[in-house]
Amino acid sequence: MKIDFNIEKEESTRARIAYFAPQHGSKEMHVLFQSELFGTFEQQANLLKNGIEKFCERHSEYTLMFCRVLLSDASNQQAYTAELMKEVVRGATLSIVQQPPLDGSKMSVLAYFATEMTQDEKQLSLFHHNGYSHLWLSEIGKEYNSYLQSVELLTSQENLLKEMEMTTRDNCIRTWFYVQNIDVNYTDMVNGRKSAFNLLGLKQDTHYIASTGIEGRTAASSSIILLDSYNVKGLQKEQVQYLHALTHLNPTYEYGVTFERGTAVSYGDRKHLFLSGTASINNKGEIMHVGDVVKQTLRMWENSEALLSEAGGTMDDFAHIVVYLRDYADYETIKKMYEDRFPHTPFIIVHAPVCRPGWLIEMEGIAIIENNQSQYANF
């Protein structure tokens, strides 16, 4: 089966939806909520909150599991957002990051829903179904610098996972490192992550984790890093496949970073394909098409398709896409390219410089494809 797409509107809120809805078993929705009224922040935030609540009422069989709010100005918007969204998330994990939506709005929301999930009584952000447990986490750093914050956050995540009989090495599928002032702080973040991974048993001869390291910040100026992660308990080792596309990309450790280009998770009835932050790079680790955002976008798409194809997927299988732009001035050009290439897929373009200044654009996303492997339990 293929992903189905739809758009629903509620007052001035638009919900762009990707459905994966098999005849039997758990259904999934990836939803991008956007405001169509560009008033004050509080007006937009309340419209979105009301729109999301009414959306949840219409789709009451679905459980909200994860919600990421993208803000234009965290310093002035985060506290209000956190208080407002408490009424919406009801125990689901809430991540709030400053990455200004480039459509001119002050707030957009990316949300993930699934059916047949049972919320854990003690750990509300932990959801169970069919022998699997799904845990989304979000935490900000508090230590002195980006190196120490990376170590601190990964250590904190490991301790929390151990309480639920999980580990970062065995159960963490995907991470997002949002780095304040990435041009200054990225190298220390990378080195801190590498040090923490080494202690956690994640090395070149084992595996790393699909990841995005990108510009982003919170209202706390001392918090250089926000770490989000997705973790799954109940998978057999054979259910996890790491994607490389060596014809197009080189292993990340060759230029000193420690993440997987992508990860595919196989269930009996479907595969989830997690595309890491992907840019215009070749298999020697070199930036391709310096200074040309259009050519960089085309090469980035080529790299993304090569990664997805290793797991049997295509670009049409994306349930959502996030696009990161370094330069605001490139927005209209890139918007037109994405509208032509992905006319139905929920995608959002935000202002967020990539880890190397020469990269003008980066994308990430989650794809879903049908699977038929009866040796594994369905999702």
C-alpha positions as CSV (number, residue, x, y, z in Angstrom):
1,M,0.0,0.0,0.0
2,K,1.0,3.6,-0.5
3,I,0.9,6.6,1.8
4,D,-2.3,8.6,1.3
5,F,-2.3,12.4,1.6
6,N,-5.0,14.9,2.6
7,I,-5.5,18.5,3.7
8,E,-8.0,19.5,6.4
9,K,-8.8,23.1,7.4
10,E,-10.2,24.4,10.7
11,E,-10.8,28.2,10.8
12,S,-7.3,29.5,9.9
13,T,-5.4,26.3,10.6
14,R,-4.3,24.0,7.8
15,A,-3.4,20.4,8.5
16,R,-1.4,18.6,5.8
17,I,-1.7,14.9,6.5
18,A,0.2,11.7,5.4
19,Y,-1.7,8.5,6.3
20,F,-0.4,5.0,6.4
21,A,-3.5,3.0,7.1
22,P,-3.5,-0.8,6.5
23,Q,-6.7,-2.7,6.5
24,H,-5.6,-4.4,9.7
25,G,-3.3,-3.2,12.4
26,S,-2.0,0.1,13.7
27,K,-2.6,3.2,11.5
28,E,-0.2,6.2,11.4
29,M,-0.5,9.9,10.7
30,H,2.2,12.5,10.2
31,V,0.6,15.9,10.3
32,L,2.0,19.4,9.7
33,F,-0.2,22.1,11.3
34,Q,0.3,25.6,9.9
35,S,-1.4,28.9,10.5
36,E,-3.1,30.8,7.6
37,L,-3.5,33.9,9.7
38,F,-0.3,36.0,10.2
39,G,-1.4,38.1,13.2
40,T,0.2,38.3,16.6
41,F,2.0,35.3,18.0
42,E,-0.7,34.7,20.6
43,Q,-3.4,34.8,17.9
44,Q,-1.5,32.3,15.8
45,A,-0.7,30.0,18.7
46,N,-4.3,29.9,20.0
47,L,-5.6,29.2,16.5
48,L,-3.2,26.4,16.1
49,K,-3.9,25.0,19.5
50,N,-7.7,25.1,18.8
51,G,-7.2,23.6,15.4
52,I,-5.1,20.7,16.8
53,E,-7.6,20.0,19.5
54,K,-10.5,19.8,17.0
55,F,-8.3,17.7,14.7
56,C,-7.7,15.3,17.6
57,E,-11.5,15.1,18.3
58,R,-12.2,14.2,14.6
59,H,-9.5,11.6,14.7
60,S,-10.2,10.2,18.2
61,E,-9.0,6.7,17.4
62,Y,-5.5,8.1,17.0
63,T,-3.1,8.8,19.9
64,L,-0.7,11.8,19.7
65,M,2.7,10.4,20.5
66,F,5.1,13.2,19.6
67,C,4.8,16.9,18.9
68,R,7.5,19.3,17.7
69,V,6.7,23.1,17.7
70,L,8.8,25.3,15.4
71,L,9.0,28.9,16.6
72,S,10.2,32.1,15.0
73,D,11.5,33.6,18.3
74,A,11.8,31.2,21.3
75,S,12.9,33.9,23.8
76,N,9.5,35.6,23.5
77,Q,7.3,32.6,22.6
78,Q,8.5,29.4,24.3
79,A,7.0,29.9,27.8
80,Y,3.6,30.8,26.3
81,T,3.8,27.8,23.9
82,A,4.8,25.3,26.6
83,E,1.8,26.3,28.8
84,L,-0.6,26.4,25.9
85,M,0.4,23.0,24.4
86,K,0.1,21.2,27.8
87,E,-3.6,21.0,27.1
88,V,-3.0,19.4,23.7
89,V,-0.2,16.8,24.2
90,R,-1.6,15.1,27.3
91,G,1.6,13.2,28.1
92,A,3.0,12.9,24.6
93,T,6.5,14.2,24.2
94,L,6.7,17.9,23.4
95,S,9.7,19.5,21.7
96,I,10.0,23.2,21.2
97,V,12.7,24.7,19.1
98,Q,13.4,28.0,17.4
99,Q,13.6,27.3,13.7
100,P,11.6,30.1,12.0
101,P,9.1,28.8,9.4
102,L,9.9,30.6,6.2
103,D,6.3,30.9,5.1
104,G,6.2,34.0,7.4
105,S,4.3,32.4,10.2
106,K,5.5,32.5,13.8
107,M,4.7,28.9,14.7
108,S,4.2,25.6,13.0
109,V,3.6,22.1,14.5
110,L,4.8,18.7,13.3
111,A,2.9,15.9,15.0
112,Y,2.9,12.1,14.9
113,F,-0.1,10.0,15.7
114,A,-0.8,6.2,15.7
115,T,-3.8,4.0,16.6
116,E,-4.0,1.0,19.0
117,M,-1.3,2.5,21.3
118,T,-1.4,2.0,25.1
119,Q,0.1,4.8,27.1
120,D,2.3,3.6,30.0
121,E,0.9,4.4,33.4
122,K,4.2,5.6,34.9
123,Q,6.1,7.0,31.9
124,L,3.4,8.9,29.9
125,S,5.7,9.4,26.9
126,L,6.1,5.6,26.5
127,F,3.6,3.8,24.3
128,H,3.1,0.1,23.9
129,H,1.6,-2.0,21.1
130,N,2.1,-5.6,19.8
131,G,5.2,-6.3,21.8
132,Y,7.0,-3.0,21.0
133,S,7.5,0.1,23.2
134,H,8.0,3.5,21.6
135,L,9.6,6.4,23.5
136,W,10.2,9.9,22.3
137,L,12.5,12.1,24.4
138,S,13.3,15.8,24.5
139,E,15.8,17.5,26.8
140,I,17.9,20.7,26.9
141,G,21.5,20.9,28.0
142,K,22.6,22.7,31.2
143,E,26.4,22.3,31.3
144,Y,29.1,24.9,30.5
145,N,29.7,24.3,26.8
146,S,28.5,22.3,23.8
147,Y,31.0,19.5,24.4
148,L,29.8,18.9,28.0
149,Q,26.2,19.4,27.1
150,S,26.4,16.6,24.5
151,V,27.9,14.3,27.0
152,E,25.5,15.3,29.7
153,L,22.4,14.8,27.4
154,L,23.5,11.4,26.1
155,T,24.3,10.3,29.6
156,S,21.0,11.5,30.9
157,Q,19.2,9.7,28.0
158,E,21.1,6.5,28.8
159,N,20.1,6.6,32.5
160,L,16.4,7.1,31.6
161,L,16.5,4.3,29.0
162,K,18.0,1.9,31.6
163,E,15.1,2.6,33.9
164,M,12.9,1.1,31.1
165,E,15.4,-1.8,30.3
166,M,16.7,-0.1,27.2
167,T,20.0,1.4,26.1
168,T,21.1,4.0,23.6
169,R,23.1,1.4,21.7
170,D,20.4,-1.2,21.4
171,N,17.2,0.9,21.3
172,C,17.9,4.5,20.0
173,I,16.8,4.7,16.4
174,R,17.0,8.5,15.7
175,T,18.4,11.6,17.3
176,W,18.2,15.4,16.6
177,F,20.8,17.7,17.9
178,Y,19.7,21.3,17.8
179,V,22.7,23.5,18.2
180,Q,22.6,27.2,19.1
181,N,25.1,29.2,16.9
182,I,26.1,26.1,15.0
183,D,29.0,27.7,13.1
184,V,30.7,28.2,16.5
185,N,29.4,25.2,18.6
186,Y,29.1,22.3,16.1
187,T,32.7,20.9,16.4
188,D,32.5,20.7,20.2
189,M,29.0,19.0,20.0
190,V,30.4,16.5,17.5
191,N,33.4,15.7,19.8
192,G,31.2,15.4,22.9
193,R,28.8,13.1,21.0
194,K,31.8,11.0,19.9
195,S,33.1,10.7,23.5
196,A,29.7,9.8,24.9
197,F,29.1,7.2,22.1
198,N,32.5,5.6,22.8
199,L,31.5,5.1,26.5
200,L,28.1,3.8,25.4
201,G,29.6,1.2,23.0
202,L,28.8,3.0,19.8
203,K,31.9,2.8,17.6
204,Q,33.0,2.6,14.0
205,D,32.9,-1.2,14.1
206,T,29.5,-1.4,15.8
207,H,27.0,1.2,14.5
208,Y,26.0,4.8,15.1
209,I,22.5,6.4,15.1
210,A,20.6,8.2,12.4
211,S,20.8,11.9,13.2
212,T,20.4,15.6,12.3
213,G,22.8,18.2,13.7
214,I,21.4,21.6,12.8
215,E,20.9,25.2,14.0
216,G,18.2,25.5,16.6
217,R,17.8,27.1,20.0
218,T,15.5,27.4,23.0
219,A,14.6,30.3,25.2
220,A,17.3,29.3,27.7
221,S,20.4,31.2,26.3
222,S,22.7,28.9,28.4
223,S,21.3,25.8,26.7
224,I,23.4,25.4,23.7
225,I,22.0,22.0,22.7
226,L,18.5,20.5,22.6
227,L,18.5,16.7,22.1
228,D,15.4,14.8,20.8
229,S,15.4,11.1,20.3
230,Y,13.2,8.2,19.2
231,N,13.7,4.8,20.9
232,V,12.1,1.4,20.4
233,K,12.1,-1.6,22.7
234,G,11.2,-5.1,21.4
235,L,13.1,-5.1,18.1
236,Q,15.3,-8.0,17.1
237,K,18.8,-6.9,15.9
238,E,17.9,-8.1,12.3
239,Q,15.0,-5.7,12.2
240,V,17.3,-2.7,12.0
241,Q,19.2,-1.8,8.8
242,Y,21.7,1.0,8.4
243,L,21.7,2.9,5.1
244,H,24.9,3.9,3.4
245,A,24.6,4.6,-0.4
246,L,28.3,4.4,-0.8
247,T,28.0,5.2,-4.5
248,H,26.9,8.7,-3.5
249,L,28.1,9.3,0.1
250,N,31.0,8.4,2.2
251,P,30.9,7.0,5.8
252,T,30.6,9.9,8.2
253,Y,33.5,8.8,10.4
254,E,35.8,9.6,7.5
255,Y,35.3,13.3,8.2
256,G,35.1,13.0,12.0
257,V,31.4,12.7,12.8
258,T,29.5,9.8,14.2
259,F,26.0,9.2,12.8
260,E,24.3,6.9,10.3
261,R,23.1,8.3,7.0
262,G,19.8,6.6,7.5
263,T,18.1,3.7,9.3
264,A,15.4,1.4,8.3
265,V,13.3,-0.5,10.9
266,S,11.4,-3.5,9.6
267,Y,8.1,-4.7,11.2
268,G,6.0,-7.5,9.9
269,D,3.7,-5.2,7.9
270,R,5.8,-2.1,7.2
271,K,9.2,-0.4,7.2
272,H,10.0,2.9,8.8
273,L,12.8,4.7,6.9
274,F,14.6,7.5,8.9
275,L,16.6,9.8,6.7
276,S,19.3,11.7,8.5
277,G,20.1,15.3,7.7
278,T,21.2,15.0,4.1
279,A,23.0,17.6,2.0
280,S,24.8,18.1,-1.3
281,I,27.9,15.9,-0.7
282,N,29.8,13.2,-2.7
283,N,31.3,9.9,-1.7
284,K,34.6,11.7,-0.9
285,G,32.9,13.9,1.7
286,E,33.2,17.0,-0.5
287,I,30.5,19.7,-0.8
288,M,29.0,19.6,-4.3
289,H,27.9,22.8,-6.2
290,V,29.3,25.4,-3.8
291,G,27.2,28.6,-4.0
292,D,24.3,27.1,-6.1
293,V,21.3,26.3,-4.0
294,V,19.4,24.8,-7.0
295,K,22.1,22.3,-7.9
296,Q,22.7,21.5,-4.3
297,T,19.0,20.7,-3.9
298,L,19.1,18.3,-6.9
299,R,22.2,16.6,-5.6
300,M,20.6,16.3,-2.1
301,W,17.6,14.7,-3.6
302,E,19.8,12.3,-5.5
303,N,21.6,11.3,-2.3
304,S,18.3,10.9,-0.4
305,E,16.8,8.7,-3.1
306,A,20.0,6.5,-3.1
307,L,19.7,6.0,0.7
308,L,15.9,5.2,0.6
309,S,16.4,2.7,-2.3
310,E,18.7,0.6,-0.2
311,A,15.7,-0.2,2.0
312,G,13.2,-0.5,-0.9
313,G,11.8,3.0,-0.7
314,T,11.5,6.0,-3.0
315,M,11.0,9.7,-2.5
316,D,7.3,9.2,-2.9
317,D,7.2,7.2,0.3
318,F,8.0,10.2,2.6
319,A,5.4,10.8,5.3
320,H,7.0,14.2,6.1
321,I,10.0,16.3,5.1
322,V,11.8,19.1,7.0
323,V,14.0,21.4,4.8
324,Y,16.7,23.5,6.4
325,L,17.8,26.7,4.6
326,R,20.8,28.8,5.5
327,D,19.7,31.9,3.5
328,Y,16.2,33.3,3.8
329,A,16.5,34.7,0.2
330,D,16.5,31.1,-1.2
331,Y,13.0,30.4,0.1
332,E,10.8,31.1,-2.9
333,T,13.1,29.1,-5.2
334,I,13.2,26.1,-2.9
335,K,9.5,26.3,-2.1
336,K,8.7,26.1,-5.9
337,M,11.1,23.1,-6.3
338,Y,9.5,21.2,-3.4
339,E,5.9,22.0,-4.5
340,D,6.7,20.6,-7.9
341,R,8.5,17.5,-6.7
342,F,6.4,16.8,-3.6
343,P,2.9,18.2,-4.4
344,H,1.2,16.1,-1.6
345,T,3.8,15.3,1.0
346,P,3.7,17.4,4.2
347,F,6.9,19.5,4.1
348,I,8.1,22.5,5.9
349,I,11.0,24.9,5.1
350,V,12.7,26.6,8.1
351,H,15.6,28.9,8.6
352,A,18.4,26.8,10.1
353,P,22.0,27.0,8.9
354,V,23.6,23.6,8.2
355,C,26.7,22.3,10.0
356,R,29.1,23.4,7.2
357,P,28.7,26.9,5.9
358,G,29.1,25.7,2.3
359,W,25.9,23.7,2.5
360,L,23.1,26.0,1.6
361,I,20.3,23.4,2.2
362,E,19.7,20.2,4.0
363,M,16.7,17.9,4.3
364,E,15.5,15.0,6.6
365,G,12.4,13.0,6.8
366,I,10.6,9.8,7.7
367,A,9.3,7.4,5.0
368,I,6.9,4.4,5.4
369,I,6.6,1.5,3.0
370,E,4.6,-1.7,3.0
371,N,6.5,-4.8,4.2
372,N,5.7,-8.5,4.4
373,Q,8.0,-10.3,6.8
374,S,6.0,-12.7,8.9
375,Q,9.0,-13.5,11.1
376,Y,8.5,-10.1,12.8
377,A,5.5,-8.8,14.7
378,N,3.5,-6.1,13.0
379,F,4.0,-2.5,14.1
